[in-house]
Amino acid sequence: MARTRIKICGITREEDLAVAVAAGADALGFVFYPPSPRHVEPERAAKLSAQVPAFVTTVGLFVNASPQAVRAILDRVSLNLLQFHGDEDADYCSAFGKPWIKAARVKPGFDLLKYAAAFADAPGFSGLLLDAHVEGYGGGGETFDWSLIPSSLPLPIILSGGLCPANVTQAVRAVRPWAVDVSSGVESAKGIKDALRITEFVAGVRDADAGSTL
């Protein structure tokens, strides 16, 4: 079984970054959405991203930002991948010359296959992040019905939405995504990560990959 990649999103502190890297995270997310409690200013994100070691991906999360705002952050922060969580279309997402992923907010009746088809062939597209449909954008701590994911969805899937140490093993076994994305599920408070929860989350993913029985 291929190894499931792990993204820890909403990094705001050096100590949380260090714990996530030490635990084995493949990617770290920085939120550039001012209404979010996990929002980081570009100057802060630049300092944090400079501490990310080689082969760990830095991800910038944006929600309906102007192209000028995105480019201004790219001028200051070292980002490997862009994550678009709003109403952005494929042309917008492809305009920055970076690999990118697009979030889909899943609920009953939502046509994931049609949604995926709108992005799949766009330059730079690297995967579809599946999140719960909640008020606001991300970080809601709620799961969605994983049976709503079509088995024929032909894209790299990043599973998000309410994942935590208690359910991530089950989630990976049920969906077999390319990667999982967690934020609130490994926090002690909004924007403050918990070292033990991060370690337990990574261990839960590895248990699923190994096919072990809890």
N, C-alpha and C positions, 0 to 999 in steps of 0.2 A: 504494500500500500504506500502511495506517495505521501510524503510529509506535508501536513497541513501548515501553511504559513500563518503567522500570527502578527496582527497589528494592534498596538496599544495606542489609542487615540486620546487627544485632549491633554497632551503633556504640557505642563506649565512650570515644572520645577526641575532643577538639576538632579536632585536626589531621586526623583521618580524616573527620570531618564536613565540614570545609572542602574537602578534596580531592574527596569524593563530590559535593558541591554544584557545585564548579567543573567537574567532569567532565560534569555534566548529569544526575545522578540525579533521578528524579521523586519518590522517596520514601525515607525513612530509617527503619530499624527499631531500636527499643529493646527489649531482652529483659528481661522481668520474671519470669524463671523461675530461682530461686536455684541449682538444680544446674548451670545452664549456665555455661561459662567466659566467656560474653559478657553475663552478668547485670549490670545496673546498678541501683544503689539509687535510690529516687525522687528524693532530693536531687540526685544526679549527673545523672539524666535530665532534671530540671527545668532545670538549668543548660545542658545540651546542647540541649534542645529550644528554649530561648530564643534560640539562635543560628541556628536554621533560618529561612531567608528565606521571604518570601511565595511561594506557589505551589509549594512543596516540601512534600509530605505527611509528617507525623509519624505513625508507626505503633507501637503498643504490642503486644508479643507476650506472650501469657499461655498457661499450660498448667495446666488443671484448678485454677485459682485460686478461692478463695472469692469470692462477690460482694462481700463487705466489703473484701477485699484489692484487687480491681479498682477499686472506688469510691474507696478511699483514695488510690490512685495517680492516678486521674482528678482528684481534688481538688488535686493538687500538680503534675502534669505536663500540659503542653499537648499533647494527642494528637488528631489528626484522624480516625484510623482504628484499630480494634481488630482484632487477629489472634489467633484461637483455635486452638491447636495440639494440644489434648488430646481429651478425650471429651465435650466440652460439647455440649448439644443446642441446638436452634434457640431455644427459649424463653429459655434462659440467655444466649445470644449477643445476643438482642434486648433484654435487660433494661436496658441501660446508656444507651440513647438516643443511640448513636453508630453511624455506618456501621461495618460489620465484614466480615471475610473469614474463611472457615473452611478449615483445612488438611485434606487427605485424604492418607493415607499409602498410596501405591499399590504393589500387588504382584499377581502373577498370581492370578486368582480373585476379586479385589476388585471388587464391583459399583459402579462409579462413578456410573452413572445412578441407581441406587437411593439411593446416598449423597447425590447432588446434590439429588434430589427432596425429601429431608428438610429442606433449608435454603432452597431457591430462593424460596419465597414468604414467608419470614419478614421482618418489618420490619427495615430496615437492611442486609439482605444485599447485599454488593457484589461478591462473586466467590469462586471456589473456588481455593485454592492447592494445587497438586499436588506432593507431595514423595515421596521414596523412603521405603519402609518399612524403618527401621533401628532398632537399639536406641536408646532414648532418644527425644528429640523435637527433630528439626532439627539442622542444623549437622554432619551426618554425612559430608558430602562425597561422597556416593554418588548416582549417577544411577539412574533406573529405565527400564524399557523403554517408550519413548514410544508404541509401537504399542498399548499397553494403553489409551490415551486414546480413548474412542469419538468418532467423527467427529460424532455427533449430540449430544454434550454441549452443552446449550444455554446455558451460563453464561459470563460473563467468566472466562477461565482465567489464573491466574498460575502460570507454570512455575517450579519450584524443584527442588532435589535435585541436588547435584554439579555445578552449572554453574560454569564458569570461562572465562577468556579463550580457551582452546583449543577449547572445544566450544560456546560460546554461539551462534555464527553458525549452525552446523549445527542446533542446537536450535530456534532461532527459525524457520528455514526449514522444519523438519520439522513443527513443531506450530502455528506461527503463533498464539502466545498473545497475550492482551491485554497481559500484562506478564511480566517475568522477575524472579526474586528470588535474590539471591546473598549468601552470608555467608563461609563458609570458603574459597570459590574465589577470593577477593580478599584473602586474609590471608597475612601472613608468620609469624604465630603466632596461637594462639587468642585472639580478641578484639582483635588488632592488625592493622589493615588495611594493605595495601601500595599506595602511591599509583600505581605503574606498573601493577599488576594491575587496579586500578579503572579507570584510563584505557583500558587495553587491552580490558577487558570492555565498557565503553560503546562503544568503537569497533567491537567485534565485533557488538554488537546493531545498530548503525547500518549496518554492512556488509550484514547480513541484510535490513534494511528497504529498503535501496537496491537489493537484488538483485545486488550486485556479486559477482564470482568471486574467491575467495582462491587 
